[in-house]
Amino acid sequence: MLTIYRSNRAEWLANVLAEQLRANPPGLSENVEIVVNTWPTGRWLGEEIAKINGISALVRFPFPAAQLKTLVRKFLGIEVINDDDPWEANQLIWPILNSLPELLQKEEAGVLQKWLERDLSQSGKLSRDEWQLAKTIAYTFDEYIMYRPDVISDWWGTENEINNLKSKLPKYIQWQPILINLLKQRITQEPFGLQVRNVASKLKKGIAPKQNLPSDLRIFGINSLAPVQLELIQALSCIMEVKVFLLTPCKDLWSRCKTKREEYGEGWKVANDKLWLLNKQRLEATLGRMGSEFEQLLEGSGEYQLGEWDEKDLFAMPATIALNKQRKPTLLEQIQQRLVTNECIEPLQRSLDDSSISFTECPGPKRQIQIVRDQILQQLALNKNLEPKDILIMTPQVEKFAHLIPSIFNDVSATGVTLPWKITDRSQYDQPGLTQCIILLMEIACTRLTASNLDQLLTNPVIKDLYKLDDSEIDKITNCLQETGFRWGINSLERDGEETHTLNWCLERWLVGMVIPTIPGLVLGGIAPFSKGISISELSKWWEILSKICNMLQGLRQSHSCMKWGLVLKGLCDDLCNNDRKWSWERQRFLRAIDDWIRAADCFKKEIKIEVVAEIVKDLIAKEAGRFGHRTGRITISALEPMRAIPHKMIVLMGLDETIFPRKQQRPGFSLLDHKHFLGDPRINDKDRYVLLEALISTRETLLITWDGRDEKTGDSLEPSSPVQQFFEYLQHELGEKSSMGLLKKPSPNPLNKNNFLSCNNQPPISCDKRDLETRQWMNAKQGSRGLTLALPLNWNLSKNAVNSSSDNELLKSWLATPQLKWLEQFHLHPREWNKPIEDLDSLSIPELIKFKILKQEFTELITSSNNQIISPEINERESPNWQDKYLGQGVFPPKSAATLESEILGRRWTSLIKSLSKLGEVKRDSLMEDNETGEILIANNCTVLVEIGRLKAKTILNTWLTHLKLSAYHKSTKKTVVIARSDSNTKIDSYEVMLSWHPMSSIKAESILDELKQQAHNGLKQCWPVPPESGWKLAKARYKKSNDCNEIFRRAWIGDFNKEGERNKPEMQLCFGYKAAPEIFLENELFDQCLELLYKPLIAQLVK
């Protein structure tokens, strides 16, 4: 007997099932088996049964595939050691791999041989290409068994029969029946599809099952099965009581299925996309195809329906129920009832305050989660009967949102409410822990150890617990390794014999640094010592950790057989756990997965590479996702599949972006399922569309649909996904323009926008964030708003006030260098972000900053090497140091010939610098006393020499001008000041020359200018200096030279051009003067000209022409 119970309320179906169990209870020790499609459905159904019966003991909830295969085996008397089906994809891979060498010798398999592009017999080890090919074939054959059993039956013949069949197939798939025949020789058991046909044939002949079958087969909430599974259910109905509890939105699909079968006769199983859309109502056509095909197959043609048939309908009429309760039905209830009756006599009605169905186009992932959180808070405030357990959030992008949800849902300071929530359906690989640590080690072993993935490995909780590491110590390890020079590789074997920048090289530098001081040029065996900031105890601890990691990686990089891999992975797991009970649950699951793999691959004897093992372990771990955490009494955030049919008062479909939803089907080109579509064929697109329809009938009060309506990178508008857009347009068409107002919400990207806190169309405000509201109120209350900039309009106090100049030296120096930054510091604003990324790659050249430091250090050693403070007059004959030898073993120079090129660049610059100094005559050292502080200066004949190792910038010009003023004011004799710097010309990039010279001045005049500058520096703490340093200097220099395009020079310096970034793009300039500020802000302002003249006129007046 096959009985179909149909309803649009899952809880009603559960009540019927529970009452049947109460009326006819099982035996005391008898197990009750109810077939469900997901783990959460089983848990929910168990709860519903317990509500009616007071208990839900000895109730199992197997999945359809496992339960139906068990029934077939019992009927046919097939004895199995375990429940593994050798024809399942994960089991079938290994026989396919064993059969590949023989298959590839066939002429028909030339396309596979070409795809692999090598002779497999030469390797002797399983490669990633072979594994992926076998995996693809296995999953394709698994689909054939379930959805093309007739094809498998045709190929399950003798060799002559197969040869006859091959000629009818395209050449590129003629290898498939040959492979099936090879697998047939290795696997004695028939595929499931053939077993079903065997069972049906025996039942038609009245043959009894060889083993006792259960008296009942209960199937609950399943909306999609393969045709061959449905055929088995229909056939078993003659000897079992089969009860199917079917959740469906419409009760008229049944009659439509009959009509279609009668109309198309033998071709009723062939799907016709165009006729489907033409013959269905709009909402059903766009969303309900999968469910309709399933019901059509469930009824079938009668060929396999060997038992009696019965159907019972129990449909809710939500709108009528609301009217009977003296309440106006919501839009959601009207839609649900219209699906049941399929009648459009009464038009849809919606009041403007009806939020039972709403669509929200969100401006980005973070705002989307904020909006969903706030909408949940709105509903919790409006409905006192709504609890967190009644709220379900489903999204196809669990991993994308997982890292954002905690910071937003846990932000109690913003909402004043503690929201309990739980994210489910995340793989153990995506969560920090033992499994992630093992897989990360395997991924590193597949590629190479880099500084960044080493840091990622050290931050894993397993490594932190194992070696008692905290975040600060991990940061110190990473920083020390980076400073030592680690980039990638364990040792020289991974870098073609190049030891530099490997982890072993860094560890040896640390060890040498403990016993030998860090002295330039001191090298031991090609390794320079390094001990900066590393204590002996830290070295001992870090050496153990890093050495252990290296040993783990080197052990994983060896190829092993399946059995040996099992021992290696189990040993690695035990080493990482170190008997810590914290990881016992993950350890148990991991070891169980490894045992399953070893059991399946027992027949495969070749050695396997680590790349393949990593993929195998990932697949094994992914199978375990989605089993726990769905029924916790908290707000559940899950993927689309597990909880799609479980009723909730509020359901949120989040992240239905056009690029994500619905998913796209990806099958290999040789799959027969893409050649012709039959009813019941799996289509991921239809499956995702049906989620929307199931969510519609499973929601009891509020359905919220959100998506990202703006591109994260470009900011361009994005259309909603096609199912969402079709659903919205359907409602918009049925409601009309007036009633559909407020159905679609488009919140502002800015959470502080005032519209977020205002009610619109009788709907509550979109935001519940108290902190944002307070900020918005504070912004509204502020008088005389300054807009988006801090320093506009330009303002500067030109009046002179007496200041205490005794302690202004550092202030004056820092203000001259960066006046805008100095002003922003008064407000605790630091716009420049000092980002120190982890470097993974060897540099092909020495960065300019490092070259600057090398030359500066060498020059400092030169001028301090003479005890009598006199630098030799034969300075021009001083040879350029051997740069590579001096920095040998430190990893400063790039590898191989690039080091020679960089050494030549340093040599040219050094030689040019020395020659520029020698042209000035004998160079001596002298001291400069200022405010009880002593500084050193260089004197050459009748001038003071200031050397800038880098190129001359506004900052260095002003600092050298300050030095010239101090020399003139405080030194015993006034002299001309000469500034030597690297040339600005691109043709003389490595040349040094005299860039600026200042005439000597009287001490009185110099002190007067210094006092004036100190006054401006003091003003700079209160007001923003209205002259940008670089652009201002170029404008002042252009005016001094009486150039005809002075303003154009300023514009280029401020805005930038194709090869140089403008000064206005600096963070401090954007904060002070606005984003992309126009140059006219300065050029058309008289105060700007006054301040420019105030700073640069004395400087330019003293320049030597």
N, C-alpha and C positions, 0 to 999 in steps of 0.2 A: 504494500500500500504506500503510495506517494501522496503526501498531503502538503499543500503549499499554504502557509499562513502569510498573508500579505498585509502590510500596514505602513503608514507613514510616521508611526511613532515607535521607536525602538523599545521604549519602556513598556509599551502595551504588549509587544511581542514577548518581552522578558517575563511579564506577568503571566501570560498564557502558558509559557514554558514552565514557570515555577509552579503554577496551579496544577499542571499535568503531573509534575513530579510529586506534588503533595497528595494528589488523588491516587496515584499509582506509585508509591515509593519503592525504590530499589531495595534489594536485600541488604542485610546488615553489613556485609563485607563486599558488596558489589560496587564496582566503579561505574560512575555515570560519565559518559564521554559526549561532549558537545563540541562540534567542529566550529571553529571561529577563524577569522583571517588575521588577527593581530593579537599580541599579548595584552594590550590595554582593554580590548573588547572582552577577552576572557575574564580579566579582573573585574571589570564593571558588571558583567553578567553574573559573576559569582556573588557580588554584593546585592544585586537585584533579587537573586534567588534566595539569599539569606534574609532579605526583608520580608518575603512571603512565608518562608518555611522556618525561619528562625535559625537555620544552620545551612551551611554549604560545604559539607564534608565529602570526601571521596569523589569530587567532581573534577574531571580533567577537561582541559580545553586544547585538544590537538589541532594542528593546522590541516587543511584539506589534503594536501599532497601526501603527508605522512600517514594520515588515517586511511585514506583510500588505498594506498599501497599496502598497508597492513591487511586490509580486508581482502585484497586480491591474493596476497600470499597465503592467507588462511584458507581461502576458497580452493586454491590450486594445490595446497599442501606443500608450499615451498618453505624449506627450513633455512633460516638465516641466523648467522652468529650474532650480528648486530642489525640495526635498522638501516644501515647504509644501502642505498640503491646503486649498483655499479654503473647504471646508465644516467645517473644524475651528473650535472656538469662538473662539479668539483671532484667527483670520483672518476669520471670518464677521461679527464685530462691525461691521466697516467697511462692507461691502455693506448690512447692515441699516440702519446710520445713513444711508446714501445713499438707501435706500428708504423711510425713515420719513415724510418729508414727503408722498409720494404715498400711502402707506398711510393716514395720518391723515385724508386727504380722504374716505376710504371711510366709509360709514355703520357698517359692522361694527366699525370701529376706535374707536368712540366711547369705549369703556372705557379705551383707552390715552390718548386725548386728555384724558379726565377725570383720569387719574392724573398726567399731566404738568401739568395746570392752567394751561396758557398756550399761546399760539400760537407754535410754534417758528420760524415764518418771520420774526417780529419781532426775534429775537435776532441772528441772523447768526453766532453763535458757539456752539460745542458746549458745552452745560452739563453739570453733573454728573448731573442727573436724566435727561437724554437718554442719557448714557453708561451709566448703571446699567440703564436699561430695555433698551437694545440688548445689553448684556452678558448680562442675564438671559435674554433671548430666544435669544441665540446659544448659550448653554450648554444651554438647553432643547432647541433644535433639534439640537444635537450629540448629545444623549441619544436623541432620536427616530431619528436616522440609525443609531445603533448598536443600539437596543433596540426600535424600532418602525419597521422598514424597510417593513412593509406599509402603514402610514399614510402615509409619505412617498411610496410608490409610488402610492397612491390620489390624493394631492394633486398628483402630477407629471403632470397631464393638461391638457386644453384648458380654456379659460375656462368653457365650458358644463358640462363635467364637474365643475369646481370649484363652480359655482353649485348643481348638484344635490347635491353633498356637503355644502355649507354648511347646508342645511336640516335635515340629520340631526345637526348639532352644536349644543351649547348656545350661546346667543348670545354669551357672554363669551369664546368661543374661535373664533368664526367668522372672525376676522381672520387666523388662522394659515395656512390654505391660501392665502389671498390673498397673504400675505407670501412664502410659499414660491414662488408663481408669479412674484412680482416679483423674487425672488432668482434664479430660473431664467433670467430675461431678462438678468441681469447676470453670472451665472457660467455659463460654457459647459460646464463639467465636471459630470458627474452626482455625486451624493453616493455615499459609499462603499457604503451598503447596496444601492443600485440597481446599482452596478458589480458587487457580489458576485453578485446575481441574474443579471446579464448573463453573468458568467463561468460560473456553474453551467449556464445554458441552453446556452452554446456547448459546454461539455464534454459535456453530455448528447447533443449533436448530433455529437460527435466532431470539432469544430473545434479545430485546433491553436493554441497561443498565437502571437502576432505577434512576440514576442521570446523569446529563449532564457531559460528559467527554470532555477534551480539544480536539481540532481538530488535534493537532500535538503533537508528542512525539519525542523530539530530544535527542539523546544520543551521547555524544562526548568523544572520547579519552579513552573509557573503554576497557580494554583488558581481563577482566575476570568477568563472571557472573555465578551464579548457573544455572544448566540446567532448573530448574523450572521457573526461572526468564526469561530465553530466550524463554521458551514455552509460557509464558504470552505475551511477546513482539510479538511473531509470531502470536498468536491468536488475539491480539488487532489490528493487521495490517489490518484486514478486515473492521474496523470501524474508524480507525485513520490513519493519515499520519505519519508513523514511519520512521524516518531518523536516521541512525546509521553512525556516522563519525568515521571510524576505522583507527587507526594508526598501520600499519603493515610493517615489513621490506620487505616482499616478496609478489609478486602478483600471484605466482603459487601455493600457499597453497590451493587455492580454488579448483583447479582441482584435487589435491591430496586428498582432503577430499571426493570428489565425488567418486574417484576411490576406496578409502578404504570402503566407505559405500556400494558400489556395490559389492565389493569383499567379505565382511563379512556378508552381509545381516542383519538379526535380531540382530546379535552379534556385530554390529558396535560400540556400546557405550562402549564395554569392552576395557579397555586400555591394550596394550601389550608392555611392556617395551623393549623387545628384538627386535621385529619387528619395533618398532619406530626408534631405533638406526640404524637398517639395511637399512630402506627405506628412510632415510633423508640424505641430504647433511651434511657435518661435522659440520659447524658452526650452522646451524639450529638445528641439532640433539642435540648438547650439550647445547644450550642456549634458543631455541625457542619453547620448547614443550608447555608451557602454552598458548601462543598465537595461536599456531596451533590447539590445542584442542578447544579453544574458537571459532575459525572460523568454525571448523567442527560442533560444536553444534549450532552455529548461522544459518548455512544452514539447519541442522536438516534432518529428514527423510521425512518431508512433512506432518506428522500427525497433527501438530498444526499450520502449515502455512496456515491460512484461507484466507489471503489477497493475492494480487498480489505481485510479487517479481521483484526487479530491482537492478542492481549493476553498479557502476560507478567508474572507476579507474583513479587516478591522481598521477602517480608516477614520481618522479624526477630521472634523470640520471646524478648524480653529475659529473662523469668523463667526459661525453659528454659535459656537460655545461662548464666545465673547458677548454676543447679543443676548443670549439666555441669562448671562450674568449681569445684564443691564449695563453693559460697557461697550463703547464704540470699538470695533475691531481695528487693530493696527494694520499698517501696510504689510508687515510680515505675515500676519494671520490671513489677510486677504489673498496674498500670493500663494500661501500654502494651500488654502482651500480651492483656489482656482486650479492648481495643479491636480487636485483630487477629482474635481468635477469636470474639468476641461470645458467649463461654460463661461462665456464672457457676457452674460446677460447684465450683470451688475458691474458698472465701471469701477475701476480702482479709485479709492478715495484716500487722501492723505492730508491731515492737518499739518500746519507748518511746524508745530512742536513735536511731531511724530519722528522719533529717532530710532525706530525699530529696525530700519535698514538705512545705512548711510555709507557713502563713499568719500574717501579722503585722499586727495592727491598731495603727497608729502614732499617737501623740498630737501631730501637727503635722508640717509639712514638714521642718523642721530635724532633729527627732528621727528622722524617717523616713530621712533620708540617713545620719545617724549609725548607725542600726541596720543599714542595708544595708551600710555600710562595715565595721562590726564583724562581721557575718555572713560577709562575704567574707574577712576576716582569719581567722575561725574555720576556714573551709573550706581556706584556704591552709595553715594550720598543721596541719590533720588529714590533708590529702592532699598529699603531696610531689610528686605528678605533676601537680597543678593549677598552671597558669601564668596570668598575667594575660590572655593572648590567648584563653584558654579560657572567659572570663567575659563575659557579655553582660547589660547592663541595658537594658531597654526600658521606655519610659514615654510616655504620651500628653501629658505636661506637661514637655517638654524645657525650654521657656523659663522656666517657673516655678522649676525646680530648678537651672537653669544658673548662677545667681549664688551659690547656696549650696554647690554641689559643690566648687569649688576650696578654700574655706576649711576644709571638713571632710575631704576626701580628701587634702589636702596637709598636714594637721596632724600632722607627724612627731613633734613633741614629745609628743603625746597617745598615739600608737600605737607609736612606735618603728620604724615600717615605712614605706618609701617606696612608695606605690601608683602605678604608671603608669596613666594613664587618658586618655580622649579623648571629648569631647562632639561629636556629629555632628548633622546635620539641623537646624542653625540657619541661618536666612536671614542673608545679609550685612547686611540692615537691622538685625538684632538684635545685631550685633557692631560695636564701635567701629572705624571705618575710613572709607575713601573713600565707599563706597556709603551708609553711614549718614549721613555728613555731607551728601551731596547731597540725600538724601531729607528730612533734617531741615530743610535750607534751603527745600525745596519746601513742606514742611508749614507752616513759618513764613510763607512767602509766601502760602499759602492762607488763613491766619488773620491773626495780627498778631504783631509782635515784642514779646516781654515780657522782663522782667528774668530770669525763670527759664529760658526757652528760649534766651536769649542766653548765659547761664552754661553751659547744656548744650552749646551750639554751641562755645563757647570751650574746653571740656574735651575735645572730640573730638581724637584724636591727629593728624588731618590738619591742623587749625588750629594745634595746638600745635607741630607740626614746621615748618609753613610760616612761622610768625612767631616761632619760638624762645621759646615760652612755657612756664613751669613752673607747677605747681599753686599755689604761693604768689603768683605774679604774677596768676594768674587770679582768685584769691580777692581780691586787692587791687583789681583792676579792678571786680569785682562789688560789693565793699563801697563803693568810691568812687562808683560809679554809684548805689547805693542811698542813700548819704548825700547825694549831690547832688540826688536826687529822681527818678531814672528809674523809671518803672513800666511803661509800654507805649507803643508807637508809634514810628515813625521820625521823623516830623515832624507838623506841624499838619494836613496834608491827611488824615491818618488819624484825627484827633480833632475833626473838624468845626471846624477853625480854631483849636483850643486848643493852643498851643505848649507849655505847661507840662507837665512830666513826660515829654516825649519824649526820645529819644536825642539828636537834634540840639540840643535846648535844653540838655541836660547838657554836651555837648561845647562849646557856646558859653560856658557858665558857666566851664568849665575854662580856656578860652582867655582870657576876660576876667580871670580870677583870676591869670593870669600877669603882667598888666601893671597891674592895679588892686588895691589892698589890700582885704581883706574888712572892710568897715565897715558896721554896721547902717544901713539906709536908703539906702546908696549903690547906685544902679541905673543901668545903661547900656542904654538901649533896651529896658527891661522885663526885663533879665537882671541878676541879682545875681552878683558874682564868687564863685568857689569855687576854692580852691587848697590845701585842707587835705591834706597828705601826698602831694602830686603834684609831682614834679620836672619840669623842662623836657624832659629826655630821655624820661621816661615819657609825658608828654603827647604828644610827637612820635610815639612808637611806638604808643601806644594809639589816637591819632587815626587813624593809617593803618589799623590793624586794623578799628576800628569803622566807619570810612568805607567800607572795602572790603566789609564785610559788608552795609552798607546798600545799596551799589550792586548787589551780587548779588541782594538781595531785590527791589529795585525793577525790575531787569531781568527777574526771573522772574514778576513780577506782570502783565506784558503778555501778551496773547493772540497766538498765532502759528499758522501752518499747521504741519502735521506736519513738512514738510521744514525749515522755519525752526527748529522746536523741536529737531530733531536737531542743528542747528548750535549752538544756544544751550547745550544740555546737554553737548555735546562740548567746547565752549569752557570751560564751567564746570568740567568734569572736568579739563581741561588746566591751568587756573588753579590749582586746588586741589593737583594733583599736583606742579606746578612741576618736572617732570623728576626727581622723587624715585623711585628704583628700588624703594623700599619698597612703593609702591602700584601697581607696574606690573601685577601679576597682577589686582588688583581693577579697575584701569583697563581692561585688555583685556576682561574679562568685561562690564563696564558698557557699553563701546562696542559690543561685539557684540550685547548686548541691545537697544541703541538702534537699531542697523542692522536687526535683525529687525523691530522695530516700524515703522520708516519703510518697510521693504519691504512689510509687510502693509497699511499705511494709505496706500499711494501713491495709491489711488483717491479718497481723501477730501480735499476741497479747503477745507472750512470751517476757520476759525480755532478753536483749542482753548484753553479756559481752563486756568489752572494747576491748579485742583482736579482736573480730569480727568487731566491729565498726571501728577500725583502718583500717582493710583491706577494708571495704566498702568505707570509705572515700578516700583511696588511689586509688581504682578503679574508683571512681567518678571523681577524679582530673585527672587521666590519660586520661580519655575520652576527656578532654578539650585541650590536647596537640596538637600542629600542626596546629592551626587555624590562627596564625598571624605571621607576620615578614618575609614572603617569597618574597614579591615583594616590596622591599624598595629602589631599585636603588643602592644597595651595593652588594658586594660579598656575596652570600648566602651559608651558611653552614647548610645542612639539613640532615635528615635521608634519607634512600633509597627510601621510598615509595612516599612521597608527590609530588615531582617534577620530577619524573622519565621520563615523556614523554614531558616535556616542553623544547623546543629547546633553546640552548645557544651556543654561539660561542666557549666557552671553558668549558668543563666538566671534573671535577676531581673525580674519584672514589677512595676515600682514606680509608685506614684501612681495605682492603679486606683480612684479615688474615685467614689462614687456619682453625683456631679454631672457627672463628666467621662467616665466609661466605662460602657457604650458610648456613642459619640457619637449625636446625634440628627440625623435626616435633615431638611434644610431645602430644600424646592423651592417655586417660585412656585405660586400657586393655579391657574394655567391649564395646568400640566403634566399631560399625559395619563398619565404614569407613576404618578401618585398615584390615578388613577381606577380602575385595575384592575392587579393584580400578576400578572406572568407569570414563569415560571421563568427565572432568569438576570438578572432586573432588579437593578440595583445597589442594595444596601441597606447603608448604613454601619453599622447596628446589627449585622447578621449578619457583616459583615466584621470588626468588632472582636471579636465573640464567637469567630470562628474563630481569631483570634490566640491565644487561650487554649489552644485545642486544638492548634494548630501548635507552640506553645511546649512543650506537654506531650510531644509526640512528638519534638521536636528537642532536648530536654534529655537528657543522658546520665547525669548523676549527681545534680544538685541543682536543684530548682525552688523558688524563693522568690517569694511573692506578697505585696505590701504595699499598704496604702492608708492614707489619713488618716481616723482614726476619731473625730476631734473637730473641731468647728467652730472656726475660727481666731478669730472675733470673740466668740462667746457661750460657747464651751467645751462646748456640748451634744454628746452622743454622736451619731455618724453611723453609719448602717448601711453595710455594704460594698455594692458594686455588685451588681446582680442576677446576672450570670454568675459572679462570684466566690462569692457566697453559695450559688448552686445547686451549684457544684462542691464547695464545702466540705460542704454538707448531704448530697450524694451520698456523699462519702467517710465522713462521720460515720455515715450510715445503714448503709453496707456494713461498716464496721469495728466498730461498736458503741461504747458509752460508754468502756469500759476502754481499748481499743486506740487510740482517738482522742485520748486525753489528751496534751497537748503539741503537738497538730497546729496549734492556734491559739494564738498568743502575743500577750499584751497588755502590752507594756513600760510601765513607769511614765513619766509625763511628765517627772519629775525625773531627770536623768541621774545624780544622786548618791544615788538610792534604793538601799538596800543589796541589794534583790532583783536589781538589774542585775548584781551581781557574784557571785551564788550560782547553783550548778547546780540545775536543777529537772527532774524526770522524766527523769533520765539524759541531759539535754541540757546542753551547755556554757553558761556564763553569757552573757547577752544582750549584755554590754558588753565591749569590749577596750580601753577608754580608760584608760591608765595614770595619767594626770593625775587623772581623776575618781576612780579607785580610791585613789590616795594621799590625795586630799581626804577621801574617805569614811573611810579609816583614821584620818586626823588627827581628824576629827569624833568618831569612836568613842573615840579615846584621850583626848580632853579630859574632864577631871573637872569636876564642878559646872557643867554647861552652863547658859548664860544664856537658853536658849530663842531666840525670834525677836526679842527686843528687847534693847537695850543698856543702858537706864537703869532697868530694873525688876529687883528691887523698888526703890522710891524710897529714896534714900540721900543724906544731906547732913551734913557736919561742922559743928555749931553752935558748937564751941569757938573761942575767939579766940586767934590767934597773931600775934606782931609781924611786920609786913611792911615792906619798904622801899618807901615811897610816892613816891620821887623820880621814878620813870619809869613810873607806872601810869596816866597820864591816858588814853592811847589804849586800853589794855587795859580800863579801867573803862568807857569810852564804848562800845566794841564789845560788851562783855559785857552791859551794860544793854540794848542794842538787841536782840541775838540771843544769849541765853545758851546755848541748846542747840547752835546752830551753832558757837559758840566752843569748846564742849567737844568736838564731833565733829572739829574741825580738828586736835586733838591726835593723832587716829588717822588723819589724812590722808583723812578722809571729807568729801566735799563733795556732799551730797544734792541740792542745788538745781541743776537743769540750765538753763544759760543758752543757750537756743535762739534763734538770730537768723535766722528764716526770710526768704527772699527775697520781697519784696512785689511783686506783679504788678498790684494794683488800686489805683486812687485812693481814698483815704479820703474818706468823705462828711462827716467831722467831724475836728476836731483831737483826737488822743488826749489823755487827761488828763495823762499825763506831760509831753507837749509844752506843754500849757497851764501846767502847774506851772513848767516851765523858763522860759517867756516871762514870766510874772508875777514869778518870782524875779529874773530878770535885770533887769526894769524896776525892781523895788523896790531892788535893789542899786545901780543907777545913780542912783536917787533919793537914797538916804542918803549916797552918796559924792560927789554933785555939789556940795555946799556946802563951800567952802574953810575957812570959819570953824567947821566942825563944828556948825553950828546949822541945822536944817531950818526953813524959813519957817513962822511960825505960821499963815499963810494956806494951809497944806497942803491944807485941804479945798476950796480953790478951784482946785487944780491940775487941769487938764483931762486927761481920759483920752487917751492917745496914739492916733494914727490907726494902728491895728494893721496894717491891710492895706497901707498905704503903707510902714510900717516894715519889713515882711517881704516887700515886693514883689520878685518875681523869684527867690524862694527855694523856692517850692513848698510853703510851710508851710500855707497856707490851701487848703481844698477849692475846687472850681470854682464859678463863678456865684453863685447866691443862697445857697448853703451857706456861702460865705465871709462874707457879711453877717451871717448868724445866729451864726457863731462869733465874729465881731468884736464883736457885741453881748454875747455871754456874757462875753468877756474884759473888755469895758467895764464891765459890771455888777459883776464881781468886783473890778476895780481901784477903781471908785468906792466900793464897800462897804468895801474895805480902808482906803482913805484916810480915809473918814468915821470908821471905828473908831479910827484913830490920832488924828484931830483931836479926838475927844471926851476924850482924855486930856490935852490941853493942848499946850504947846510941847514939841517933840521934839528932843532933842539927841543928838549922838554922843559916846560916851565910850570909854575903853580899859580893858581888864581885864588885869592882869599876873598870870601864874601860871606858876611854874617857868621863869622867863626867857622865856616866850612871851607875846605880846601879842595880845589879841582885842578886837573892837569890840562895844559894846553900845549900846542906845538907852535914853535916860533921858527920862521925861515927868513933870514936876512931882515928885512924891514916890514914884515907882515906876519899876522897871526893866521895859522892854517887850521881850518876846520874840515875834517874829512867825513863825508857821508858815504857809507859803503853802498847804499842803494841809490835809486834814482831820486832826484830832487822833487819833493812834493811841497805843497803849501805848509804842511805841518813842520817839515824839516827846515824850510826857509824861515819861518817865524821863529823856530827854536835857535837857528844859527844867528838870526838877527838879534834875538835876546842875548845870546852869548857875546855878540859884538858890542852891544850896549853895556853889558857888565864889564867887558874888557876896557872899554873907554871910560867907564865910571870909576872902576876900582883898581885897575892895573897901574903899575908905576910908570909905564910909558905907553902912550897911545900909538897904535899902529894900524895900518890897513889890514882888513880881514878878508881872507880868501877862502872860498868854499869849493872844495873838490868833490865831485860826485860823478856817478855813472851817467853817461850821455843819454839824452832823451831821444836821440835819432835812432830810428830802426836800422839804419845802415851801419851804425857804430854802437851796437848794443852791448859790446864787451869793452868799450873804451871809457877811460876816466879822463876828465878835463876840468879846468877851472870854470865853474858854472856861474858863480857870482863873486863880486868883490865890492867891499864897502870902504869908502874913504874914512880916514881917522876923524874923530870928533872930540870936542872938548868934554871933560868930565862933567861940567855943569850942564851942558846940553843933553848928555847921555842920561844923567840922573833925572833931568826934567822929563825926558821921554819915558824912562822907566816908571816914574811916579804916575805919569798919565796912563800907562798900560796897567799898572796895578789898580788904578781907579776903575778902569774899564772891567778888569777881572772881578772886582768886588761888585760892580753893577751886574755882571754876568751871572751872579748867584740869584739875582732878583728878577732879571729880565733876560729874554732870549736874544742873543746877539743876532742882528738881522742880516748878517753877511755870511753866506755859505763859504767855507774856507777855500776850497779848490777853485770853484767858479769865480769867487771874488778876486783871488790872486790873478787868475788869467785875465779878468777884465781890467784890473789895475795895471798889469803889465802891458796889455794892449793899448790902453790910454796913454801910458808912459811913452810907448813907441809911436803914438799918434797914428794908430792903424785906422783904416777907413771902415772896417767891419767889426768894431769893438763889441757892439751888442750881439752880433752873430757869433762871435767867439764865446761870449758868455752863454748864449743859448746852447751851443754845442756841448760846452762843458756841463751845463745844468741838465739838459735833456739826454745827451749821449748821441752816439751814432752807431753805424753798423759794426764797428770793431771796438767800441769802448762804451761801457755802461755809464749813464749819466749820474751826476752827484745826487739828483733828486730821488734816486731809487734807494739811497741809503735809509735804513729804518729810522734813524734820528731825524732826517730831513722830512720824511713822510709824517712823522709824529708832530713835528714842529710846524711845517708849512703845508701839509696836506698831501694826499696821494696824487701823483702826477701834477704837481703844482706848476703853473705856467710861469715862464721867466719874467713876464710883465709884472708879476707881483713885486719884483725887485726893481726892474728897469724903469718902471713908471712911478717909483716912490722916491721922494726927495730925501727922506731919512736914510734910505739905503745908500745913496751917494755920499751923504755926510759921514756916515759910519765907515764907508769904504775909504774915504779920504783920510779920516781920523787914524785908521790903522796903518794904511799902506803909504801915505804921502811921506812921512819921515823916512820910511824904509827905502822908498824909491829915490828920494832926494839924495841919499848917501851912496847910491849905487855908482860904481865906476863904469862909465860908458865904454 
